[in-house]
Amino acid sequence: MRLTTVLLTGTLGCGLLPAAEKAADRLNDAASLFTEIMGSPDRSIPQDLLDKSFCIVLVPGLKKGAFVVGGKYGRGFALCRAADGNGWGAPAAIRIEGGSFGLQIGVSSTDVILLVMNERGMKRLTTSKFTIGAEAQAAAGPVGRNATAQTDALMTAEILSWSRSKGVFAGVSLDGATLRNDIDENQAMYGQRWDSKQILESGAKPPEAADKLIQMLNKYSMKKG
């Protein structure tokens, strides 16, 4: 019986290890995406918007394929600022999914960054899922470290969105895309089947694999402005 228990434990551990490694790889990809974008002042996220943001969502390598009917799917992470606005908290894994109709052919891999700009948007992240454009006001974000963001659409949006494809970083509309909890990825990171609410509102201890990502976020925007 004892031998059976040991073997079962070992088998489960082997199953969790690849998932944890994949989660760590995605966290590193998210850190690299943010670092590369912010390292290019002429085509980065405006600093004042980053400083005002409540949360950020990073989706490296969103896959999009289309042949008349298009679809989007990707996995990434949402992080919100600490309760006192100083520093960033633990990442919650998310999936982004959606569809579009039109005469479009091709397959691409696109990096996506979302800034959540107010408490309403932050509350959206703690739900099981929500649809951009339908349940959350969204706008394409401006590009450039010193770009102005004074239009009514940008000032009232709950979410600002950008994408990078083939090296070009620009504001993008993601209306119709749905963000949902990625419970499997959270289990790989934390060993618990937590949802976004449990992670983002609890002050959970970030996994070591998220250190690089959190350090980069703190480097560019340590305190909410």
DORO-979642 format. One record per atom (N, C-alpha, C): residue in three letters; x, y, z. Coordinates in steps of 0.02 Angstrom, whole numbers, padded with zeros to 5 digits, always signed. Layout:
ALAXYZ/...
REM end
This chain:
MET+00042-00060+00000/MET+00000+00000+00000/MET+00044+00063+00000/ARG+00096+00061+00043/ARG+00141+00118+00047/ARG+00176+00129-00020/LEU+00197+00073-00052/LEU+00231+00078-00116/LEU+00184+00108-00169/THR+00120+00087-00167/THR+00071+00114-00214/THR+00064+00188-00205/THR+00062+00211-00142/THR+00055+00283-00128/THR+00114+00322-00154/VAL+00174+00295-00143/VAL+00234+00328-00168/VAL+00234+00334-00243/LEU+00215+00279-00277/LEU+00213+00279-00349/LEU+00161+00328-00376/LEU+00103+00330-00343/LEU+00050+00376-00364/LEU+00072+00448-00356/THR+00104+00463-00298/THR+00128+00531-00286/THR+00179+00550-00339/GLY+00225+00504-00355/GLY+00276+00518-00405/GLY+00246+00530-00473/THR+00194+00491-00490/THR+00161+00499-00555/THR+00127+00567-00560/LEU+00092+00587-00507/LEU+00058+00652-00507/LEU+00109+00708-00511/GLY+00166+00699-00475/GLY+00217+00751-00476/GLY+00247+00760-00545/CYS+00257+00704-00580/CYS+00284+00708-00648/CYS+00236+00742-00695/GLY+00170+00733-00681/GLY+00120+00765-00723/GLY+00118+00840-00713/LEU+00130+00863-00651/LEU+00126+00934-00635/LEU+00189+00971-00658/LEU+00246+00937-00659/LEU+00309+00970-00675/LEU+00309+01002-00744/PRO+00290+00966-00797/PRO+00290+00999-00863/PRO+00243+01059-00865/ALA+00185+01056-00831/ALA+00138+01111-00830/ALA+00170+01172-00796/ALA+00205+01160-00741/ALA+00239+01214-00705/ALA+00293+01246-00748/GLU+00330+01203-00785/GLU+00383+01229-00829/GLU+00353+01271-00885/LYS+00297+01249-00912/LYS+00265+01288-00965/LYS+00240+01355-00939/ALA+00213+01354-00878/ALA+00190+01416-00847/ALA+00249+01464-00837/ALA+00305+01437-00815/ALA+00366+01478-00804/ALA+00390+01507-00870/ASP+00387+01467-00923/ASP+00408+01492-00989/ASP+00363+01550-01012/ARG+00297+01542-01000/ARG+00251+01595-01021/ARG+00261+01658-00979/LEU+00277+01650-00915/LEU+00291+01709-00874/LEU+00354+01745-00899/ASN+00404+01707-00918/ASN+00465+01737-00945/ASN+00451+01772-01012/ASP+00408+01741-01053/ASP+00389+01772-01117/ASP+00352+01838-01104/ALA+00309+01838-01054/ALA+00272+01899-01038/ALA+00319+01954-01014/ALA+00369+01935-00974/ALA+00419+01984-00950/ALA+00459+02012-01009/SER+00479+01968-01055/SER+00517+01990-01113/SER+00476+02036-01158/LEU+00412+02020-01167/LEU+00368+02062-01207/LEU+00364+02132-01178/PHE+00351+02137-01114/PHE+00345+02203-01082/PHE+00411+02242-01085/THR+00466+02207-01072/THR+00531+02240-01072/THR+00548+02267-01141/GLU+00535+02227-01193/GLU+00551+02248-01261/GLU+00508+02308-01282/ILE+00444+02307-01264/ILE+00400+02363-01282/ILE+00421+02427-01247/MET+00433+02424-01182/MET+00450+02484-01144/MET+00521+02507-01159/GLY+00562+02463-01188/GLY+00630+02482-01205/GLY+00636+02522-01270/SER+00579+02533-01303/SER+00579+02571-01366/SER+00536+02634-01356/PRO+00565+02689-01332/PRO+00525+02748-01313/PRO+00479+02774-01368/ASP+00499+02768-01431/ASP+00459+02796-01485/ASP+00398+02752-01501/ARG+00396+02690-01476/ARG+00338+02647-01490/ARG+00320+02605-01429/SER+00322+02637-01371/SER+00305+02602-01309/SER+00237+02627-01284/ILE+00216+02599-01228/ILE+00155+02622-01195/ILE+00171+02690-01162/PRO+00128+02741-01171/PRO+00141+02806-01139/PRO+00150+02798-01064/GLN+00200+02831-01037/GLN+00216+02824-00966/GLN+00159+02846-00921/ASP+00125+02900-00939/ASP+00072+02925-00894/ASP+00014+02875-00890/LEU+00000+02839-00945/LEU-00052+02789-00943/LEU-00031+02729-00901/LEU+00031+02708-00909/LEU+00056+02652-00870/LEU+00052+02668-00795/ASP+00072+02730-00778/ASP+00072+02750-00707/ASP+00002+02755-00678/LYS-00047+02770-00720/LYS-00117+02776-00696/LYS-00154+02710-00695/SER-00126+02659-00725/SER-00161+02596-00732/SER-00168+02560-00665/PHE-00223+02523-00659/PHE-00236+02482-00599/PHE-00207+02411-00608/CYS-00212+02386-00669/CYS-00190+02318-00684/CYS-00163+02316-00755/ILE-00127+02261-00770/ILE-00101+02250-00838/ILE-00114+02177-00856/VAL-00127+02166-00920/VAL-00135+02098-00946/VAL-00084+02090-01003/LEU-00044+02038-00999/LEU+00007+02024-01050/LEU-00007+01956-01080/VAL-00015+01955-01147/VAL-00028+01892-01182/VAL+00024+01885-01238/PRO+00079+01850-01224/PRO+00130+01841-01276/PRO+00108+01788-01327/GLY+00111+01805-01390/GLY+00098+01757-01443/GLY+00025+01736-01449/LEU-00021+01785-01448/LEU-00091+01770-01462/LEU-00097+01742-01533/LYS-00126+01684-01539/LYS-00133+01652-01605/LYS-00197+01674-01638/LYS-00193+01693-01702/LYS-00252+01713-01739/LYS-00249+01682-01808/GLY-00299+01643-01824/GLY-00303+01612-01890/GLY-00370+01626-01921/ALA-00373+01634-01986/ALA-00437+01652-02016/ALA-00442+01626-02088/PHE-00500+01602-02104/PHE-00517+01588-02174/PHE-00592+01601-02179/VAL-00610+01662-02195/VAL-00678+01688-02195/VAL-00703+01698-02123/VAL-00699+01646-02082/VAL-00717+01654-02011/VAL-00653+01654-01971/GLY-00644+01706-01931/GLY-00581+01713-01894/GLY-00590+01696-01821/GLY-00535+01681-01788/GLY-00537+01666-01717/GLY-00473+01686-01683/LYS-00477+01698-01617/LYS-00419+01718-01578/LYS-00414+01673-01517/TYR-00353+01656-01497/TYR-00344+01617-01436/TYR-00274+01629-01410/GLY-00269+01641-01346/GLY-00203+01651-01316/GLY-00206+01642-01241/ARG-00148+01633-01211/ARG-00142+01626-01138/ARG-00093+01677-01112/GLY-00109+01707-01056/GLY-00065+01758-01028/GLY-00080+01768-00954/PHE-00065+01828-00930/PHE-00069+01841-00858/PHE-00095+01911-00845/ALA-00135+01917-00792/ALA-00158+01981-00767/ALA-00124+01995-00700/LEU-00099+02056-00692/LEU-00069+02077-00629/LEU-00098+02144-00610/CYS-00112+02153-00546/CYS-00138+02217-00521/CYS-00089+02245-00469/ARG-00094+02309-00458/ARG-00051+02341-00409/ARG-00069+02318-00339/ALA-00020+02322-00294/ALA-00033+02307-00224/ALA-00086+02354-00197/ALA-00117+02335-00142/ALA-00173+02374-00114/ALA-00154+02447-00101/ASP-00092+02459-00082/ASP-00071+02528-00068/ASP-00045+02565-00130/GLY-00049+02532-00188/GLY-00027+02562-00251/GLY+00047+02560-00262/ASN+00083+02528-00217/ASN+00156+02526-00221/ASN+00179+02456-00240/GLY+00202+02447-00302/GLY+00224+02382-00325/GLY+00166+02341-00354/TRP+00184+02284-00384/TRP+00136+02242-00419/TRP+00127+02176-00383/GLY+00066+02149-00385/GLY+00051+02087-00350/GLY+00061+02026-00393/ALA+00034+01971-00369/ALA+00043+01906-00401/ALA+00004+01900-00466/PRO+00030+01862-00514/PRO-00004+01854-00578/PRO-00060+01802-00575/ALA-00115+01818-00607/ALA-00170+01770-00616/ALA-00171+01751-00690/ALA-00173+01687-00704/ALA-00173+01664-00773/ALA-00241+01676-00806/ILE-00239+01698-00868/ILE-00301+01710-00905/ILE-00296+01680-00975/ARG-00354+01668-01005/ARG-00359+01650-01075/ARG-00396+01705-01111/ILE-00376+01720-01172/ILE-00413+01767-01212/ILE-00438+01731-01274/GLU-00502+01735-01287/GLU-00534+01699-01342/GLU-00583+01746-01377/GLY-00596+01734-01439/GLY-00644+01775-01474/GLY-00649+01757-01546/GLY-00695+01788-01581/GLY-00703+01773-01652/GLY-00722+01836-01690/SER-00713+01833-01755/SER-00731+01889-01798/SER-00751+01861-01866/PHE-00791+01898-01901/PHE-00813+01876-01967/PHE-00789+01926-02020/GLY-00771+01900-02077/GLY-00748+01945-02130/GLY-00705+01907-02179/LEU-00687+01941-02232/LEU-00645+01910-02283/LEU-00572+01917-02262/GLN-00550+01868-02225/GLN-00481+01870-02200/GLN-00451+01801-02206/ILE-00390+01799-02229/ILE-00356+01736-02238/ILE-00286+01743-02209/GLY-00265+01694-02170/GLY-00197+01697-02145/GLY-00193+01673-02073/VAL-00134+01663-02050/VAL-00121+01643-01981/VAL-00064+01686-01955/SER-00072+01712-01895/SER-00020+01755-01867/SER-00014+01742-01793/SER+00042+01764-01764/SER+00053+01762-01692/SER+00064+01834-01669/THR+00021+01856-01625/THR+00021+01926-01604/THR+00028+01932-01529/ASP+00071+01977-01506/ASP+00077+01993-01435/ASP+00024+02045-01417/VAL-00007+02038-01360/VAL-00060+02084-01340/VAL-00046+02109-01269/ILE-00055+02175-01259/ILE-00050+02206-01194/ILE-00114+02246-01181/LEU-00143+02237-01122/LEU-00201+02275-01101/LEU-00184+02313-01037/LEU-00204+02375-01033/LEU-00201+02413-00970/LEU-00272+02421-00945/VAL-00282+02405-00882/VAL-00347+02414-00849/VAL-00343+02480-00811/MET-00386+02528-00829/MET-00376+02597-00809/MET-00417+02621-00750/ASN-00464+02581-00726/ASN-00504+02604-00668/ASN-00529+02544-00628/GLU-00565+02559-00574/GLU-00589+02506-00530/GLU-00641+02462-00564/ARG-00681+02491-00609/ARG-00731+02451-00645/ARG-00696+02397-00686/GLY-00643+02417-00722/GLY-00606+02369-00761/GLY-00572+02317-00717/MET-00546+02338-00659/MET-00514+02292-00614/MET-00563+02239-00589/LYS-00625+02260-00576/LYS-00676+02213-00553/LYS-00691+02162-00608/ARG-00687+02184-00671/ARG-00699+02136-00726/ARG-00650+02078-00722/LEU-00587+02093-00705/LEU-00536+02041-00703/LEU-00550+01989-00649/THR-00588+02008-00598/THR-00602+01961-00544/THR-00664+01918-00556/THR-00696+01928-00614/THR-00752+01885-00632/THR-00726+01825-00671/SER-00769+01775-00681/SER-00746+01714-00715/SER-00731+01728-00788/LYS-00768+01775-00819/LYS-00754+01795-00888/LYS-00792+01860-00904/PHE-00767+01896-00953/PHE-00802+01955-00978/PHE-00780+01967-01050/THR-00822+02003-01087/THR-00810+02016-01158/THR-00791+02089-01168/ILE-00734+02100-01200/ILE-00710+02168-01213/ILE-00756+02201-01264/GLY-00776+02262-01249/GLY-00819+02299-01295/GLY-00892+02293-01276/ALA-00912+02232-01254/ALA-00982+02222-01235/ALA-00992+02235-01160/GLU-00949+02207-01119/GLU-00955+02215-01047/GLU-00904+02264-01018/ALA-00854+02282-01055/ALA-00803+02328-01032/ALA-00786+02377-01087/GLN-00790+02442-01072/GLN-00773+02493-01121/GLN-00699+02487-01138/ALA-00684+02487-01203/ALA-00615+02477-01225/ALA-00598+02525-01280/ALA-00533+02540-01286/ALA-00509+02584-01339/ALA-00438+02563-01358/ALA-00420+02575-01420/ALA-00352+02563-01442/ALA-00306+02615-01410/GLY-00252+02592-01380/GLY-00207+02637-01344/GLY-00159+02673-01390/PRO-00139+02734-01371/PRO-00089+02772-01410/PRO-00019+02744-01399/VAL+00026+02760-01444/VAL+00094+02732-01441/VAL+00144+02789-01435/GLY+00196+02777-01395/GLY+00250+02826-01386/GLY+00253+02848-01314/ARG+00312+02845-01284/ARG+00321+02860-01213/ARG+00288+02926-01193/ASN+00291+02976-01237/ASN+00265+03042-01220/ASN+00201+03058-01257/ALA+00168+03008-01286/ALA+00106+03020-01322/ALA+00052+03046-01276/THR+00010+03091-01301/THR-00044+03117-01260/THR-00103+03069-01262/ALA-00143+03070-01210/ALA-00201+03026-01204/ALA-00260+03064-01177/GLN-00278+03117-01211/GLN-00329+03162-01185/GLN-00396+03157-01221/THR-00403+03112-01269/THR-00468+03105-01302/THR-00519+03075-01255/ASP-00582+03090-01266/ASP-00635+03065-01222/ASP-00635+02988-01219/ALA-00624+02957-01277/ALA-00625+02883-01280/ALA-00571+02854-01235/LEU-00512+02883-01236/LEU-00457+02857-01195/LEU-00468+02872-01121/MET-00496+02930-01107/MET-00504+02950-01037/MET-00560+02913-01001/THR-00608+02886-01039/THR-00664+02851-01009/THR-00660+02776-01016/ALA-00613+02751-01055/ALA-00608+02679-01067/ALA-00587+02642-01003/GLU-00617+02584-00993/GLU-00596+02541-00939/GLU-00532+02504-00957/ILE-00524+02489-01021/ILE-00467+02450-01045/ILE-00438+02483-01107/LEU-00371+02489-01109/LEU-00335+02511-01168/LEU-00296+02452-01195/SER-00293+02445-01260/SER-00262+02385-01288/SER-00212+02401-01343/TRP-00159+02361-01345/TRP-00107+02366-01395/TRP-00090+02296-01420/SER-00061+02293-01480/SER-00036+02229-01505/SER+00030+02239-01541/ARG+00068+02186-01546/ARG+00131+02187-01584/ARG+00132+02127-01630/SER+00137+02141-01694/SER+00140+02088-01744/SER+00194+02105-01795/LYS+00239+02059-01808/LYS+00293+02070-01855/LYS+00334+02132-01837/GLY+00343+02143-01772/GLY+00384+02198-01748/GLY+00349+02264-01742/VAL+00288+02270-01766/VAL+00251+02334-01764/VAL+00206+02335-01702/PHE+00215+02385-01660/PHE+00175+02393-01599/PHE+00126+02450-01609/ALA+00062+02437-01598/ALA+00011+02488-01611/ALA-00051+02474-01569/GLY-00092+02526-01561/GLY-00156+02517-01528/GLY-00201+02472-01570/VAL-00243+02433-01538/VAL-00284+02386-01575/VAL-00352+02379-01540/SER-00403+02367-01580/SER-00469+02353-01552/SER-00477+02278-01543/LEU-00495+02257-01482/LEU-00507+02187-01468/LEU-00580+02174-01452/ASP-00625+02216-01477/ASP-00696+02207-01463/ASP-00718+02137-01484/GLY-00754+02105-01440/GLY-00779+02038-01453/GLY-00736+01983-01423/ALA-00675+02000-01403/ALA-00632+01950-01371/ALA-00654+01941-01298/THR-00651+01880-01274/THR-00671+01863-01206/THR-00611+01843-01164/LEU-00606+01873-01105/LEU-00554+01854-01057/LEU-00586+01810-01004/ARG-00554+01754-00989/ARG-00580+01708-00939/ARG-00523+01681-00895/ASN-00541+01657-00836/ASN-00492+01627-00791/ASN-00459+01566-00824/ASP-00395+01557-00810/ASP-00360+01496-00832/ASP-00341+01457-00769/ILE-00388+01418-00745/ILE-00380+01383-00681/ILE-00323+01332-00684/ASP-00316+01299-00741/ASP-00263+01248-00748/ASP-00194+01280-00740/GLU-00185+01338-00771/GLU-00120+01372-00766/GLU-00108+01397-00695/ASN-00161+01421-00662/ASN-00153+01442-00592/ASN-00133+01384-00548/GLN-00160+01326-00561/GLN-00141+01267-00522/GLN-00067+01250-00533/ALA-00045+01258-00595/ALA+00026+01244-00610/ALA+00071+01293-00573/MET+00049+01356-00565/MET+00091+01406-00532/MET+00088+01403-00457/TYR+00027+01390-00429/TYR+00017+01396-00357/TYR+00002+01330-00322/GLY-00010+01277-00362/GLY-00028+01214-00331/GLY-00099+01213-00306/GLN-00138+01264-00322/GLN-00208+01270-00302/GLN-00250+01291-00362/ARG-00312+01267-00365/ARG-00355+01285-00421/ARG-00391+01352-00405/TRP-00350+01403-00399/TRP-00376+01469-00383/TRP-00401+01504-00446/ASP-00450+01547-00436/ASP-00473+01590-00491/ASP-00440+01658-00485/SER-00454+01703-00533/SER-00421+01768-00533/SER-00438+01809-00471/LYS-00500+01805-00449/LYS-00521+01843-00390/LYS-00480+01822-00329/GLN-00471+01757-00320/GLN-00434+01732-00262/GLN-00361+01755-00264/ILE-00333+01763-00323/ILE-00262+01784-00328/ILE-00255+01859-00325/LEU-00295+01895-00365/LEU-00286+01967-00372/LEU-00308+02006-00310/GLU-00354+01979-00271/GLU-00381+02016-00213/GLU-00355+01989-00147/SER-00313+01937-00149/SER-00293+01906-00086/SER-00223+01925-00063/GLY-00184+01957-00107/GLY-00115+01970-00089/GLY-00074+01906-00088/ALA-00092+01858-00130/ALA-00057+01794-00133/ALA+00017+01805-00148/LYS+00058+01760-00122/LYS+00130+01763-00134/LYS+00144+01743-00206/PRO+00177+01785-00245/PRO+00192+01767-00315/PRO+00239+01708-00319/PRO+00232+01666-00369/PRO+00280+01611-00378/PRO+00348+01639-00400/GLU+00401+01603-00385/GLU+00467+01626-00402/GLU+00474+01639-00477/ALA+00439+01600-00517/ALA+00443+01608-00590/ALA+00419+01676-00613/ALA+00381+01712-00571/ALA+00355+01777-00589/ALA+00401+01834-00569/ASP+00458+01819-00537/ASP+00502+01871-00511/ASP+00525+01920-00566/LYS+00546+01893-00623/LYS+00571+01936-00677/LYS+00516+01983-00702/LEU+00456+01957-00711/LEU+00401+01998-00736/LEU+00384+02053-00687/ILE+00379+02037-00623/ILE+00362+02087-00573/ILE+00417+02139-00567/GLN+00480+02117-00571/GLN+00536+02165-00568/GLN+00533+02215-00626/MET+00516+02191-00686/MET+00511+02236-00743/MET+00453+02285-00736/LEU+00397+02262-00711/LEU+00340+02306-00699/LEU+00358+02359-00647/ASN+00391+02339-00594/ASN+00412+02386-00543/ASN+00463+02436-00569/LYS+00506+02413-00614/LYS+00557+02457-00643/LYS+00526+02515-00681/TYR+00474+02500-00719/TYR+00445+02551-00762/TYR+00387+02589-00730/SER+00357+02560-00679/SER+00302+02595-00645/SER+00292+02566-00575/MET+00334+02588-00529/MET+00334+02561-00462/MET+00272+02581-00423/LYS+00251+02643-00431/LYS+00196+02670-00390/LYS+00143+02700-00435/LYS+00080+02686-00419/LYS+00025+02713-00458/LYS+00024+02789-00452/GLY+00020+02822-00512/GLY+00022+02894-00513/GLY-00047+02925-00508/
REM end
